[in-house]
Amino acid sequence: MYDAAIIGAGPAGLSAALNLKLHNKNIIWFGNPALSDKVQKSEKIANYPGFGMVGGQTLNEAFRKQIQEQGLELTDRMVTSIMASRQGFMLLADNEIFEAKTVLFATGSVSAKGLPNEQALLGHGVSYCATCDGFLYAGKSIAVYCAAKRYEHEVEYLAGIAEQVHLYCTYQDCGIELPNVIRLQSPIKAVCGEDRVSGILLADGTEIPVDGAFFLRNAVAPATLLKNLELEGPHIRVNRQAETNVPGCFAAGDCTGRPYQIAKAVGEGNVAAHSIVAYLSELDKK
């Protein structure tokens, strides 16, 4: 069992990972090895201490160098479910269970509940994992929301199982060209269905009947991941110690609210790490 599981490879997650490493804690850090796409695409960052006017690519490269120097490792898997247990938490990531005494959300500014009806139909036709649930839709019609090019191999995997795939990509250079994949030009606005997915509603008003809907994103909405996690609008509610309402669960960075600044995320990651160390110390006393 890990002392802490960190979800998110942005500045908040990195700051927490560095500090927990310095405190000799055993951690698992989930995230994209390419780190923060938001940082990478920033043309100029003017208010990050010590760097002056710096480009996002340069700053991300400095982050990567520090990760290597400190011997930190990123686990390139997407966490799709978190369950509280007697000893801490169980995290499902790419069909494998990981256990940790504490969890830190550093997921960035992820939508609180996703699309309308998405969270309500999770497990009833809505899925976040192609390899976990794809086999359920052999010979059926599905919708796929793909938020990054790195997930195209999962779209291809699903296309090899399903009879028909209605695909919407949020980016420009989608490379999927398969006979049973229909590219949607209008964004997916909502998931349709009462007890289970019956279709998708597009922004142009078109409703397409499907048997299931897969959402391939860089992160799943925190409230969807962990039951009973308290929100404040679209953000995770935390106190000054980065504690959420769930004991042992912490949050830092953009997912906790404005300002959406790198310096703020780094500071909150530091606070969260020290709060986790204190929490683990109290656990050891019990």
N, C-alpha and C positions, 0 to 999 in steps of 0.2 A: 504494500500500500504506500502511495506517495504522500508526502506531507502536504503538498499543494498541487492543484491542477490549474494552470493558467490558460484561459481561452482568449486568443487574440495576439497577433504578432506586431501590433503597432507600438508606438512609443510607451504607452502605459504598461503593456505586457512586458516589453523589454526592460523597463525600469524595475518592475516587480521581480522579474526573473533574475536580474543582476543582484538585487538586494537579497533575495532569498538564497541565491548561490553563496553570497558573502557570509550568510548566516548558516551555511552548511546544511540547508534543507534539501530534501529529496523531492524534486519537482518533475512534473511532466508539463510541457509547454506546447499547446496545440496552436498551429497557425501556418500560414503560407511562408515558405523559406524566402520568398521574394519580399517579405515584410509588407509594410503598409502601402497600399496602392494610392491612398490619399496623399501620403508624403511624397511618394515617387513622382506623382503628377503635378506637384506644386512647383510652379515656375520659379518663384522667389519667396524665401522665408526671411523676414526682417527682424523678428523678435525672439529668436532662439539664442540664449546666452552663449557667448564664446565663439560664435560662428559668423557674426556680422550678417551681411546679405548672402544667403546661401541657397543654392538650388536644391530641390527635393531629392534628385538623384544623388547628389553629393552627400547630403545628410543621411540618406538611406545606406549609402556605401560605408559611411562612418559607423552606422549602427551594425551593419553586417560584420565589419572588421572587429568591433568590440565583442560581438557574439562569439566569433571564432577565437579571439584571444582569451576569453573567459571559459571556453570549453562548453558553452551552452548548446543545446540541441533543440531544434523545432520538430515536432511530430506533425507531418503534413496530412492530417485527418480532420474531417469536420465532425464536431460533436453534435449529435442530433437529439440527445435526450440526457437529462440528469435526474437521478433519483436519490433522495435522502435515504441514508441507511443508519444503523445503530452506530457504526464506526466513522461515519462521515458521509461520503457521496459515491455513487456509482455513475460513471459516465459512459454512454454508448457512443462510440466513434467508429464509423465504417464497419459495423457489425461485430465489434469487439468491445468488451467491458473493461474499463479501467477504474481503479478505486483510489480515492484520495480523502484525506482528513478534512481538507478545505478546498474551496473553489474560488477563483477570481475571474470575474467577467471583465475583460478588456477588449470587448468586441467592436468598439467604435460606435458610430451612430447608426445602429440597426433599427429598422422600423419596429415599434413595440409589438404589433400583432400581425404584421404582414398584410396580405390582401384581405378584404372582407370575406368571411366564412372560412378562411384558410386554417386558422387555429382550431375552429370548431370541428372541422372535418379531418384533423390530423389523426391518422390511424384508421380512417374510414374513407380511404381513397386519396388522401393527401399524404405525400411522402417527401422526405429530404434526402433519401439514400437510394440511388439507382441499384447498387449491387445487393442491398438488403431486401428490397421489395419488388424489383423488376420482374422476377419470375411470376409474380401474381397476375401479371397482365399479358401473359402469352396469348397471342392472337387477338388482343383487344385494342381499343383505341384510347390513347392517352394524350395529355397535354404536358409540355415541358417548358418551364421558365428557366432560361439559362442566363446567368448574370456575368459570366466570365468565360473567356476562350479556353481556360484551363479545364473546364468541365465538358468540353466537346466530346471527349472520349466516352463520357458517361451517357451522353445523348446517343452516340453511335451504339453503345451497348444496349440501351433501351430500344433503339430502332431495330436491333437484331432479334428482339423478343416480341415486341408489339406488332400488331398488324398495321397500325397507322399512328404517326406521331405529329401532333400539332405543336410546332416549335416557335417560341418567341424568344429572341435574343435581345439583350439590352445594349449590345455593342454593335459596331458597324461591320467588322470584317469576319463574319461568321463563315466557317469553312465547311459546314455540313451540307452535302449534296447527295442525298439518298432518295431512291424512288418512293419510299413510303413516309418521307418526312415532308410535311407541308409547312412552309415558312409563313408565319403570321406577321403581317405588316402593322396591325393595330395592337397596342399593348393589352395584356390580360388585366382586366379591371377587378374581377371577383371570381370566386369559385362558387358554382351552383350546386344545390343539393340540400336535403334536410338531414336524413340519417346517414347518407353517403354521397360521394361525389357523383353528380349526374351530368355536369358540363362545366364550361367556363364562359364568362361574359367578357367580351372585348370592349375596349373604350369606344369603339364606333357603334356599339349597340348590338353587335352580332353575338348570338349565343350558339356555342358549338357543343354538341353532346359528346362526352368522353366518359370512360370508365374510371380514370384516375388522373391525378395531377402531380407532377414532380417539380419541386422548386430547388434548383441547383444554384445556391448562393454562397458567398464567402462566409456567411455566418447565419445562424438561425436566430430569430428574435428571442432574447433572454427569457421573456415571460412564457414562451412556448417550450423552451428547454427545461425550465425548472418550475414546477407547480408551486403556486402560492407566493411567488416572488412579487413583491410590491413595487408598483410603478408610480411615477409622478409625471403624468402626461405620457410622452413617448420615451421617457428615461427611467432608469433604475433609481429608486429612492435610496439614498445612503446618508449616513451621518458624517461627522468630521473625521471619523476613523475609517471611513470607506466601508463600513459595515452595512449590510442589507438587513431586511427584517428576518431573514433565514439564518439561524446560527451557523457559523462556519463558512458562510458565503459572503464574498466581498465584491466590490465593483470599483473600477477606476477608468478615467478617460472620458471620451465623448459619450459613452453610453450612460454616463451619470448626468449629462446636461451641459449647457453652455457655460463659458465660452469654449468653442471647439478649437482649442489651441494646443500645439505640440508641447509647449512648456507646461501648461496646466496638466496635460495627460501624464507627463513624466513625473511631476510632483505628486499626483494622486497615486501613481503606481508605486512610488516610494512609500507613501503613507500606508497604502494597502499591504505592502510587504511587511512593514513593521507591525501592523495590526495582526497579520497572520502569524508572525513569530510570537507575539504576545498570546494569541489564542491557543497556539500549539503548546506553549509553556503551561497554560492553565489546564489543558487536557492532560498533560503529563502528571500534574499534581493530583488528578482524580483517580 
